[in-house]
Amino acid sequence: MTNIETLPTEQRQRCEVWTRVMGYHRPVSQFNVGKRAEHRERRHFTERAALTS
């Protein structure tokens, strides 16, 4: 992995993060201060596939 291209600072843009809250998708940037703090503290996990018989 020595062939990595990096964009100049002026070509970069912020990535907008969306999440699902109470059945609705909203950008994290629109959260209030408390909800943003809660979002930062979340623990992410991957659920294993359900077993079917």
N, CA, C and O atoms as a Maestro MAE file, in Angstrom:
{
 s_m_m2io_version
 :::
 2.0.0
}

f_m_ct {
 s_m_title
 :::
 protein
 m_atom[212] {
  # First column is atom index #
  i_m_mmod_type
  r_m_x_coord
  r_m_y_coord
  r_m_z_coord
  i_m_residue_number
  s_m_chain_name
  s_m_pdb_residue_name
  s_m_pdb_atom_name
  i_m_atomic_number
  :::
  1 25 0.812 -1.186 0.000 1 A "MET " " N  " 7
  2 3 0.000 0.000 0.000 1 A "MET " " CA " 6
  3 2 0.859 1.255 0.000 1 A "MET " " C  " 6
  4 15 0.620 2.175 0.782 1 A "MET " " O  " 8
  5 25 1.817 1.294 -0.837 2 A "THR " " N  " 7
  6 3 2.664 2.475 -0.910 2 A "THR " " CA " 6
  7 2 2.138 3.477 -1.926 2 A "THR " " C  " 6
  8 15 2.633 4.601 -1.991 2 A "THR " " O  " 8
  9 25 1.143 3.092 -2.721 3 A "ASN " " N  " 7
  10 3 0.601 3.959 -3.760 3 A "ASN " " CA " 6
  11 2 -0.664 4.656 -3.249 3 A "ASN " " C  " 6
  12 15 -1.765 4.355 -3.708 3 A "ASN " " O  " 8
  13 25 -0.509 5.578 -2.308 4 A "ILE " " N  " 7
  14 3 -1.643 6.282 -1.713 4 A "ILE " " CA " 6
  15 2 -1.653 7.716 -2.211 4 A "ILE " " C  " 6
  16 15 -0.650 8.425 -2.132 4 A "ILE " " O  " 8
  17 25 -2.814 8.134 -2.730 5 A "GLU " " N  " 7
  18 3 -2.954 9.502 -3.212 5 A "GLU " " CA " 6
  19 2 -3.687 10.334 -2.157 5 A "GLU " " C  " 6
  20 15 -4.710 9.907 -1.622 5 A "GLU " " O  " 8
  21 25 -3.168 11.499 -1.868 6 A "THR " " N  " 7
  22 3 -3.777 12.388 -0.882 6 A "THR " " CA " 6
  23 2 -4.243 13.656 -1.577 6 A "THR " " C  " 6
  24 15 -3.499 14.261 -2.348 6 A "THR " " O  " 8
  25 25 -5.488 14.059 -1.298 7 A "LEU " " N  " 7
  26 3 -6.023 15.282 -1.890 7 A "LEU " " CA " 6
  27 2 -5.451 16.507 -1.190 7 A "LEU " " C  " 6
  28 15 -5.201 16.484 0.015 7 A "LEU " " O  " 8
  29 25 -5.248 17.570 -1.949 8 A "PRO " " N  " 7
  30 3 -4.848 18.826 -1.311 8 A "PRO " " CA " 6
  31 2 -5.975 19.320 -0.402 8 A "PRO " " C  " 6
  32 15 -7.142 19.004 -0.634 8 A "PRO " " O  " 8
  33 25 -5.636 20.078 0.610 9 A "THR " " N  " 7
  34 3 -6.609 20.555 1.592 9 A "THR " " CA " 6
  35 2 -7.777 21.274 0.938 9 A "THR " " C  " 6
  36 15 -8.918 21.084 1.360 9 A "THR " " O  " 8
  37 25 -7.533 22.090 -0.074 10 A "GLU " " N  " 7
  38 3 -8.609 22.868 -0.695 10 A "GLU " " CA " 6
  39 2 -9.592 21.997 -1.491 10 A "GLU " " C  " 6
  40 15 -10.682 22.467 -1.817 10 A "GLU " " O  " 8
  41 25 -9.243 20.750 -1.810 11 A "GLN " " N  " 7
  42 3 -10.142 19.849 -2.536 11 A "GLN " " CA " 6
  43 2 -10.921 18.920 -1.605 11 A "GLN " " C  " 6
  44 15 -11.824 18.214 -2.051 11 A "GLN " " O  " 8
  45 25 -10.583 18.915 -0.334 12 A "ARG " " N  " 7
  46 3 -11.263 18.037 0.617 12 A "ARG " " CA " 6
  47 2 -12.578 18.653 1.059 12 A "ARG " " C  " 6
  48 15 -12.740 19.873 1.036 12 A "ARG " " O  " 8
  49 25 -13.528 17.796 1.466 13 A "GLN " " N  " 7
  50 3 -14.791 18.285 2.014 13 A "GLN " " CA " 6
  51 2 -15.202 17.406 3.182 13 A "GLN " " C  " 6
  52 15 -14.819 16.239 3.264 13 A "GLN " " O  " 8
  53 25 -15.987 17.982 4.083 14 A "ARG " " N  " 7
  54 3 -16.431 17.249 5.271 14 A "ARG " " CA " 6
  55 2 -17.423 16.169 4.863 14 A "ARG " " C  " 6
  56 15 -18.227 16.361 3.950 14 A "ARG " " O  " 8
  57 25 -17.360 15.062 5.533 15 A "CYS " " N  " 7
  58 3 -18.274 13.954 5.308 15 A "CYS " " CA " 6
  59 2 -19.468 14.136 6.244 15 A "CYS " " C  " 6
  60 15 -19.298 14.275 7.455 15 A "CYS " " O  " 8
  61 25 -20.676 14.135 5.677 16 A "GLU " " N  " 7
  62 3 -21.873 14.288 6.509 16 A "GLU " " CA " 6
  63 2 -22.314 12.910 6.999 16 A "GLU " " C  " 6
  64 15 -22.573 12.013 6.196 16 A "GLU " " O  " 8
  65 25 -22.397 12.749 8.300 17 A "VAL " " N  " 7
  66 3 -22.767 11.472 8.913 17 A "VAL " " CA " 6
  67 2 -24.252 11.497 9.242 17 A "VAL " " C  " 6
  68 15 -24.734 12.423 9.894 17 A "VAL " " O  " 8
  69 25 -24.982 10.469 8.787 18 A "TRP " " N  " 7
  70 3 -26.404 10.330 9.066 18 A "TRP " " CA " 6
  71 2 -26.604 9.131 9.974 18 A "TRP " " C  " 6
  72 15 -25.822 8.181 9.937 18 A "TRP " " O  " 8
  73 25 -27.637 9.172 10.781 19 A "THR " " N  " 7
  74 3 -27.964 8.056 11.652 19 A "THR " " CA " 6
  75 2 -29.480 7.950 11.776 19 A "THR " " C  " 6
  76 15 -30.202 8.904 11.486 19 A "THR " " O  " 8
  77 25 -29.948 6.807 12.200 20 A "ARG " " N  " 7
  78 3 -31.386 6.589 12.351 20 A "ARG " " CA " 6
  79 2 -31.758 6.795 13.806 20 A "ARG " " C  " 6
  80 15 -31.208 6.144 14.695 20 A "ARG " " O  " 8
  81 25 -32.690 7.698 14.046 21 A "VAL " " N  " 7
  82 3 -33.173 7.982 15.398 21 A "VAL " " CA " 6
  83 2 -34.689 7.879 15.377 21 A "VAL " " C  " 6
  84 15 -35.354 8.588 14.623 21 A "VAL " " O  " 8
  85 25 -35.230 7.003 16.200 22 A "MET " " N  " 7
  86 3 -36.678 6.840 16.323 22 A "MET " " CA " 6
  87 2 -37.349 6.622 14.963 22 A "MET " " C  " 6
  88 15 -38.436 7.144 14.717 22 A "MET " " O  " 8
  89 25 -36.708 5.858 14.087 23 A "GLY " " N  " 7
  90 3 -37.293 5.528 12.795 23 A "GLY " " CA " 6
  91 2 -37.035 6.541 11.696 23 A "GLY " " C  " 6
  92 15 -37.440 6.317 10.555 23 A "GLY " " O  " 8
  93 25 -36.373 7.648 12.001 24 A "TYR " " N  " 7
  94 3 -36.090 8.678 11.003 24 A "TYR " " CA " 6
  95 2 -34.590 8.801 10.808 24 A "TYR " " C  " 6
  96 15 -33.822 8.642 11.756 24 A "TYR " " O  " 8
  97 25 -34.167 9.083 9.575 25 A "HIS " " N  " 7
  98 3 -32.755 9.318 9.290 25 A "HIS " " CA " 6
  99 2 -32.494 10.818 9.370 25 A "HIS " " C  " 6
  100 15 -33.192 11.617 8.745 25 A "HIS " " O  " 8
  101 25 -31.470 11.191 10.155 26 A "ARG " " N  " 7
  102 3 -31.117 12.599 10.336 26 A "ARG " " CA " 6
  103 2 -29.606 12.755 10.331 26 A "ARG " " C  " 6
  104 15 -28.887 11.871 10.794 26 A "ARG " " O  " 8
  105 25 -29.118 13.885 9.805 27 A "PRO " " N  " 7
  106 3 -27.683 14.140 9.892 27 A "PRO " " CA " 6
  107 2 -27.295 14.476 11.330 27 A "PRO " " C  " 6
  108 15 -28.009 15.200 12.024 27 A "PRO " " O  " 8
  109 25 -26.181 13.953 11.758 28 A "VAL " " N  " 7
  110 3 -25.701 14.189 13.119 28 A "VAL " " CA " 6
  111 2 -25.438 15.679 13.342 28 A "VAL " " C  " 6
  112 15 -25.533 16.159 14.471 28 A "VAL " " O  " 8
  113 25 -25.111 16.408 12.285 29 A "SER " " N  " 7
  114 3 -24.834 17.842 12.425 29 A "SER " " CA " 6
  115 2 -26.057 18.632 12.895 29 A "SER " " C  " 6
  116 15 -25.909 19.751 13.386 29 A "SER " " O  " 8
  117 25 -27.253 18.077 12.755 30 A "GLN " " N  " 7
  118 3 -28.471 18.767 13.196 30 A "GLN " " CA " 6
  119 2 -28.875 18.390 14.620 30 A "GLN " " C  " 6
  120 15 -29.873 18.900 15.128 30 A "GLN " " O  " 8
  121 25 -28.125 17.515 15.266 31 A "PHE " " N  " 7
  122 3 -28.429 17.130 16.644 31 A "PHE " " CA " 6
  123 2 -28.112 18.282 17.591 31 A "PHE " " C  " 6
  124 15 -27.274 19.133 17.291 31 A "PHE " " O  " 8
  125 25 -28.791 18.300 18.739 32 A "ASN " " N  " 7
  126 3 -28.429 19.268 19.771 32 A "ASN " " CA " 6
  127 2 -27.166 18.770 20.482 32 A "ASN " " C  " 6
  128 15 -26.712 17.654 20.229 32 A "ASN " " O  " 8
  129 25 -26.611 19.579 21.352 33 A "VAL " " N  " 7
  130 3 -25.334 19.270 22.010 33 A "VAL " " CA " 6
  131 2 -25.392 17.937 22.754 33 A "VAL " " C  " 6
  132 15 -24.466 17.132 22.651 33 A "VAL " " O  " 8
  133 25 -26.467 17.697 23.501 34 A "GLY " " N  " 7
  134 3 -26.585 16.460 24.270 34 A "GLY " " CA " 6
  135 2 -26.670 15.229 23.397 34 A "GLY " " C  " 6
  136 15 -26.059 14.205 23.704 34 A "GLY " " O  " 8
  137 25 -27.428 15.315 22.303 35 A "LYS " " N  " 7
  138 3 -27.583 14.175 21.399 35 A "LYS " " CA " 6
  139 2 -26.272 13.887 20.667 35 A "LYS " " C  " 6
  140 15 -25.948 12.726 20.416 35 A "LYS " " O  " 8
  141 25 -25.516 14.929 20.324 36 A "ARG " " N  " 7
  142 3 -24.206 14.713 19.684 36 A "ARG " " CA " 6
  143 2 -23.266 13.979 20.629 36 A "ARG " " C  " 6
  144 15 -22.549 13.068 20.214 36 A "ARG " " O  " 8
  145 25 -23.268 14.375 21.901 37 A "ALA " " N  " 7
  146 3 -22.411 13.711 22.888 37 A "ALA " " CA " 6
  147 2 -22.816 12.253 23.033 37 A "ALA " " C  " 6
  148 15 -21.961 11.371 23.120 37 A "ALA " " O  " 8
  149 25 -24.113 11.999 23.058 38 A "GLU " " N  " 7
  150 3 -24.603 10.619 23.146 38 A "GLU " " CA " 6
  151 2 -24.169 9.812 21.928 38 A "GLU " " C  " 6
  152 15 -23.785 8.649 22.057 38 A "GLU " " O  " 8
  153 25 -24.228 10.421 20.749 39 A "HIS " " N  " 7
  154 3 -23.826 9.731 19.516 39 A "HIS " " CA " 6
  155 2 -22.344 9.375 19.552 39 A "HIS " " C  " 6
  156 15 -21.963 8.290 19.111 39 A "HIS " " O  " 8
  157 25 -21.498 10.270 20.072 40 A "ARG " " N  " 7
  158 3 -20.052 9.994 20.165 40 A "ARG " " CA " 6
  159 2 -19.758 8.836 21.107 40 A "ARG " " C  " 6
  160 15 -18.789 8.104 20.905 40 A "ARG " " O  " 8
  161 25 -20.585 8.663 22.137 41 A "GLU " " N  " 7
  162 3 -20.348 7.625 23.142 41 A "GLU " " CA " 6
  163 2 -20.916 6.260 22.754 41 A "GLU " " C  " 6
  164 15 -20.690 5.280 23.464 41 A "GLU " " O  " 8
  165 25 -21.642 6.179 21.649 42 A "ARG " " N  " 7
  166 3 -22.256 4.909 21.255 42 A "ARG " " CA " 6
  167 2 -21.208 3.843 20.981 42 A "ARG " " C  " 6
  168 15 -20.113 4.128 20.497 42 A "ARG " " O  " 8
  169 25 -21.570 2.617 21.301 43 A "ARG " " N  " 7
  170 3 -20.709 1.476 20.999 43 A "ARG " " CA " 6
  171 2 -21.307 0.763 19.799 43 A "ARG " " C  " 6
  172 15 -22.461 0.338 19.838 43 A "ARG " " O  " 8
  173 25 -20.529 0.631 18.735 44 A "HIS " " N  " 7
  174 3 -21.003 -0.013 17.511 44 A "HIS " " CA " 6
  175 2 -20.679 -1.502 17.556 44 A "HIS " " C  " 6
  176 15 -19.646 -1.903 18.091 44 A "HIS " " O  " 8
  177 25 -21.551 -2.303 17.000 45 A "PHE " " N  " 7
  178 3 -21.333 -3.741 16.970 45 A "PHE " " CA " 6
  179 2 -21.926 -4.304 15.687 45 A "PHE " " C  " 6
  180 15 -22.738 -3.657 15.026 45 A "PHE " " O  " 8
  181 25 -21.506 -5.519 15.345 46 A "THR " " N  " 7
  182 3 -22.036 -6.234 14.196 46 A "THR " " CA " 6
  183 2 -22.773 -7.451 14.704 46 A "THR " " C  " 6
  184 15 -22.223 -8.261 15.451 46 A "THR " " O  " 8
  185 25 -24.013 -7.573 14.297 47 A "GLU " " N  " 7
  186 3 -24.834 -8.681 14.754 47 A "GLU " " CA " 6
  187 2 -24.597 -9.894 13.861 47 A "GLU " " C  " 6
  188 15 -24.543 -9.781 12.637 47 A "GLU " " O  " 8
  189 25 -24.458 -11.052 14.493 48 A "ARG " " N  " 7
  190 3 -24.277 -12.275 13.719 48 A "ARG " " CA " 6
  191 2 -25.572 -12.617 13.000 48 A "ARG " " C  " 6
  192 15 -26.653 -12.207 13.424 48 A "ARG " " O  " 8
  193 25 -25.462 -13.364 11.918 49 A "ALA " " N  " 7
  194 3 -26.646 -13.771 11.161 49 A "ALA " " CA " 6
  195 2 -27.524 -14.668 12.023 49 A "ALA " " C  " 6
  196 15 -27.024 -15.472 12.808 49 A "ALA " " O  " 8
  197 25 -28.817 -14.525 11.872 50 A "ALA " " N  " 7
  198 3 -29.761 -15.336 12.645 50 A "ALA " " CA " 6
  199 2 -29.757 -16.772 12.122 50 A "ALA " " C  " 6
  200 15 -29.641 -17.008 10.920 50 A "ALA " " O  " 8
  201 25 -29.885 -17.713 13.035 51 A "LEU " " N  " 7
  202 3 -29.955 -19.117 12.649 51 A "LEU " " CA " 6
  203 2 -31.395 -19.471 12.319 51 A "LEU " " C  " 6
  204 15 -32.306 -19.157 13.085 51 A "LEU " " O  " 8
  205 25 -31.600 -20.117 11.195 52 A "THR " " N  " 7
  206 3 -32.948 -20.556 10.827 52 A "THR " " CA " 6
  207 2 -32.958 -22.066 10.761 52 A "THR " " C  " 6
  208 15 -31.982 -22.686 10.340 52 A "THR " " O  " 8
  209 25 -34.064 -22.658 11.178 53 A "SER " " N  " 7
  210 3 -34.131 -24.125 11.161 53 A "SER " " CA " 6
  211 2 -35.166 -24.612 10.192 53 A "SER " " C  " 6
  212 15 -35.358 -25.820 10.049 53 A "SER " " O  " 8
  :::
 }
 m_bond[211] {
  # First column is bond index #
  i_m_from
  i_m_to
  i_m_order
  :::
  1 1 2 1
  2 2 3 1
  3 3 4 2
  4 3 5 1
  5 5 6 1
  6 6 7 1
  7 7 8 2
  8 7 9 1
  9 9 10 1
  10 10 11 1
  11 11 12 2
  12 11 13 1
  13 13 14 1
  14 14 15 1
  15 15 16 2
  16 15 17 1
  17 17 18 1
  18 18 19 1
  19 19 20 2
  20 19 21 1
  21 21 22 1
  22 22 23 1
  23 23 24 2
  24 23 25 1
  25 25 26 1
  26 26 27 1
  27 27 28 2
  28 27 29 1
  29 29 30 1
  30 30 31 1
  31 31 32 2
  32 31 33 1
  33 33 34 1
  34 34 35 1
  35 35 36 2
  36 35 37 1
  37 37 38 1
  38 38 39 1
  39 39 40 2
  40 39 41 1
  41 41 42 1
  42 42 43 1
  43 43 44 2
  44 43 45 1
  45 45 46 1
  46 46 47 1
  47 47 48 2
  48 47 49 1
  49 49 50 1
  50 50 51 1
  51 51 52 2
  52 51 53 1
  53 53 54 1
  54 54 55 1
  55 55 56 2
  56 55 57 1
  57 57 58 1
  58 58 59 1
  59 59 60 2
  60 59 61 1
  61 61 62 1
  62 62 63 1
  63 63 64 2
  64 63 65 1
  65 65 66 1
  66 66 67 1
  67 67 68 2
  68 67 69 1
  69 69 70 1
  70 70 71 1
  71 71 72 2
  72 71 73 1
  73 73 74 1
  74 74 75 1
  75 75 76 2
  76 75 77 1
  77 77 78 1
  78 78 79 1
  79 79 80 2
  80 79 81 1
  81 81 82 1
  82 82 83 1
  83 83 84 2
  84 83 85 1
  85 85 86 1
  86 86 87 1
  87 87 88 2
  88 87 89 1
  89 89 90 1
  90 90 91 1
  91 91 92 2
  92 91 93 1
  93 93 94 1
  94 94 95 1
  95 95 96 2
  96 95 97 1
  97 97 98 1
  98 98 99 1
  99 99 100 2
  100 99 101 1
  101 101 102 1
  102 102 103 1
  103 103 104 2
  104 103 105 1
  105 105 106 1
  106 106 107 1
  107 107 108 2
  108 107 109 1
  109 109 110 1
  110 110 111 1
  111 111 112 2
  112 111 113 1
  113 113 114 1
  114 114 115 1
  115 115 116 2
  116 115 117 1
  117 117 118 1
  118 118 119 1
  119 119 120 2
  120 119 121 1
  121 121 122 1
  122 122 123 1
  123 123 124 2
  124 123 125 1
  125 125 126 1
  126 126 127 1
  127 127 128 2
  128 127 129 1
  129 129 130 1
  130 130 131 1
  131 131 132 2
  132 131 133 1
  133 133 134 1
  134 134 135 1
  135 135 136 2
  136 135 137 1
  137 137 138 1
  138 138 139 1
  139 139 140 2
  140 139 141 1
  141 141 142 1
  142 142 143 1
  143 143 144 2
  144 143 145 1
  145 145 146 1
  146 146 147 1
  147 147 148 2
  148 147 149 1
  149 149 150 1
  150 150 151 1
  151 151 152 2
  152 151 153 1
  153 153 154 1
  154 154 155 1
  155 155 156 2
  156 155 157 1
  157 157 158 1
  158 158 159 1
  159 159 160 2
  160 159 161 1
  161 161 162 1
  162 162 163 1
  163 163 164 2
  164 163 165 1
  165 165 166 1
  166 166 167 1
  167 167 168 2
  168 167 169 1
  169 169 170 1
  170 170 171 1
  171 171 172 2
  172 171 173 1
  173 173 174 1
  174 174 175 1
  175 175 176 2
  176 175 177 1
  177 177 178 1
  178 178 179 1
  179 179 180 2
  180 179 181 1
  181 181 182 1
  182 182 183 1
  183 183 184 2
  184 183 185 1
  185 185 186 1
  186 186 187 1
  187 187 188 2
  188 187 189 1
  189 189 190 1
  190 190 191 1
  191 191 192 2
  192 191 193 1
  193 193 194 1
  194 194 195 1
  195 195 196 2
  196 195 197 1
  197 197 198 1
  198 198 199 1
  199 199 200 2
  200 199 201 1
  201 201 202 1
  202 202 203 1
  203 203 204 2
  204 203 205 1
  205 205 206 1
  206 206 207 1
  207 207 208 2
  208 207 209 1
  209 209 210 1
  210 210 211 1
  211 211 212 2
  :::
 }
}
